[in-house]
């Protein structure tokens, strides 16, 4: 089992949303002691606060919080006997700390020389990266930490299924695939960034073809091709990678949102609730020395 601390470090590095669940008050017989923690994401949970119906209810509540776009904290009380049907019979106070996703999500298509040079740079930036190619052998044995690998024969579906505001970087070895990805992105009309590797000749041909397909000048202008800062010249993979990374940094700096305001628990209220937990009689409580289950 992966501990909550290890999971927390990895999720923070990747900028993924998670909820930290902490038992901050216990009364009577409970599955675990005060201070026990677990981490919940949209797809997994790490460590445990005791299992059973309590943990099931806590995970369900955490998943509701993960649907929100901003950080939040909340406090919930769980009488184990009455509401959850656990034979422990005690009562717990659970703190839920929701940390929303950090950094912009970026889809990178293609695992060629430029992409291999680019990934270690991008992995150090506040980006959530999904690296996509159909050729499993092209990916390094140990991709940069925090970069998600996706091997698929249907990369266009990744564009079609992406959330609004998605950033796309097209670096494949196949001009036909590049065009299909660009057309799918422009049909959506809601991508936040669309960079395409290539020469000025490739860019001109793509624009002409898009015009013939009925795309407007405004739509076509969303495509940045050749991708990268023009003042950062050079054709070596690392030179191109640095140029692309510099453009991405300039783009997210220009569009960086203001820091979200954190909504949280009133700690005076928390203290009052904990005091109530310790002093209120609990008819479902078993003997405090009962072996926990």
N, C-alpha and C positions, 0 to 999 in steps of 0.2 A: 504494500500500500504506500502510495506517495503521501508524505506528510504535508500538512497545511503550509508550513513554512517554505518548503521546496516549491509547491504549487504557486504560492504567492509570488515568489521571486520570478518564476517563469512568466506568469500572467502579467506582472508589472513590466517585464522586459518587452513583451509582445504588445502591451497596451490594450489587452482584452478586458472586457467587462467581467466583474466578479462580485460576489457577496461574501463577506466574512461573517460567519455565524459564531457567536460566542455565548456560552453560558455564563452569565454574570451574577446570578443569584440562584441558590437551591435551598429547598426546605424539605425535610423528611428524606425518604429513600428515593434516590434518583439514579439514572443509569450512569452518569459521570459527574465528576466534581465541577464546582465553579471554576471558570477559567478555561475549560475545554473549548476547542475551536474546530471549525471545519470551513472549507472554502467551497462555494457553489458557483458553477458557470452554467451557461445555457445547455451544455451537453454532458457535463460531468460533475462529480463531487469528490473532494479530497479530504481524507481523515474522517473523524466521526465525533458526534456529540452523544453517542450511546445507542444508535440504531433504533429499531422499532418504529412505532407510530409517531413518536416525538420527532425523530429525524426525518421521517416522510413528510410531516406537516411543515417542518422548518425548510426543507428543500423546496416544497411547493410555494411557500411564501417568498423565498429568495428568488425563485424563477419569475414571480410576478414583479418583483423589484427590478429584475434585469430588463424588463420591457421599457423601463423609464430611460430617458436620455441624460439625466443629470444625477449627480451624487446624492445620496440620502442616507439617513440613519433612522432606525425605528426600534422600538422596544415592544416585545410581545410576552405575555404571560401564558404558561401552559400548565394547568392542573392535570397531572398525568393520569389520575384515576378517572375523574369525571368526564373529561373531554376526549381523552386519547385511548382509554381502555387499557392502559398499562398497569400491571399488577404492582409496580413500585409504589404508586400511591402518593408520591411527593408532589412538589411543585417547582417549576423552574422559570426563571426570567431570562429571556434570550434577546441579545442585542444583534440586530442586522445592520451591517455597514455595506452599503451598495456603492461600488466605484464604477462609474460609467467608462465606456471604452475611451482610450486616449489615442490621439494621432489619427491621421487620415489613412483610410484603406486604399491600397494600391494593388492592382492586378498587373503582373508583368508577364507578357507572353513571349516565349522563346528562351532557350537555354544555351545559346551560342556563346562565342568568345566575348562579345560586348557584355552580355548579361552576366557571365561569370565574373568579369572584372567589376561590374557595377554592384552586384549583390552585397559584397562586404561593406561597401560604402553606405548603401541604403539601409542596411541592417543597423547602422549606428544612428539613424535619424528617427524622429517620431512618426514612423509609418508602420502600418500593419500590412505586411506584404504577403501576397499569394503568388507563387512563381509557377507558371503553367507551361507545360510542353507535353507532347505525345511520346517523346523519346526518353524513356527512363534512364538510359545509359548516359545521357548528356548531363544529368545532374551530378554534382559532386557527392562523394560518399558522405561527407559531413557538411551539409549546407550551413550557412551562417545562422547563429542562434536567433530564434524569433521569426525566421522565414518559413512559411508554410509551403510545402511542395504539393503540386497537383499534377498528376499524370492522367491525361484524358485525350481521347480521340475526337472530342467534340468541344474544342475551345470556344467556339462561337456561343455555345450555350452558357459559358461562364459570363459572357457579356450580357446576354439576354436575361440572366437570372440575378445579376448584380443589383444591389440596392441603389436608389437614387444618389447622385453626387459622387459616384464611384470614379476613381482615377484609373486610367488605363495607359499602359506603356507597351507598345507593340514593337518587338525586336526579333521576330521570327526569321527563319531562313527561307521562307516561301512567300513571294510577292502576292500570290493568289490568296493565301491565308491572311496576309496583312490586309488586303483589300476587304475581305469578308468581315474581318474584325472591325475595321473602320466603318463599313457600311452599317453593321449591326449597332455600333455605338451611336452613329449619327441618326439612325432611325429612332432610337430611344430619345435623344435630344436632352438628356438630363445628366450627362457625364460632367464631372468637374474639371477633368483634364484628359486630353487625348494626344499623346505623343507617339510619333511613328518614325522609326529609323529609316534612313534612305537618302538618296541624292536629290538634288533639285529636279533632275529629270523624272525620277520616280514620283516626286510630289506633284509635278505638272500633269503627269499621266493620270494619277489618282484623281486630281481635281477635275480633269476633263471627263473622266468616266463617271464621276459623281454628278456632274452637271447633266450628262446624258441620262442619268437615272432619275433626274428630277429634283435633286437636292439644290436648295437655294444657296446663294453666296454666303449668307449668314451662317447656315448650317455647315458649309464646307470650311468656313473660317475657324471653326472649333478644332479642326485637325492641325496639329503642330508638326509639320514635316518639311525639312529635316528637323528632328527633335534635338534639343540641346541649345546652349548659348552660342550664337554665331561667332562671338569674340574669342571663344575657347576652341581653337582650331586643332587639327591633327586627325589622322586616320587610324592610328594604333588603337586597339581595343580599350586600353586604359585611358587614352586621351578622349575618346568618344564617351566613355563611361563618366569621366570627370565632368565633361560638358553637360551630359544629361543630368547628373546629380546636382550640379550647380543650378540648372534651370528649375529642377524640382524644389530645391531649397528656396529659391527666389519666389516660386509660385506659392508654396505653403506659408512663407513669411508674409506675403502680400495678402493672403486670404485667411490668415490666422484669426479665429474667433476670440472674443474676450474670454478671460477665465470664467468658468461657470461659478455661480454663487452656490455655496454648499448649504443645503438644508439639513438640519441635524436635530438630535434629541436635546431637549432642554434638560441639562444635567441636574438642575434642582428638582425637576419632575422625576428624573431617574432615581435620585436619592430617596424621594418620597415613596416611589413605587417599591423600591427595594426594602425600605423600612416596613411598608405594608405587608410585603411578602413574608418578612420575618416575624410579624406580630399577629397576623390574621390566622385564626384557627382553620385548619384544613380537614374536613370530615373524611376525605379520601386518603389521608395520610396513614401509612403503616408505621410500625415502630421504626425509629430512626436507625436502629442497629440491624434492621433486616438486611439480608444480603441483597445487593442490587442485582438487577437482571438485565 
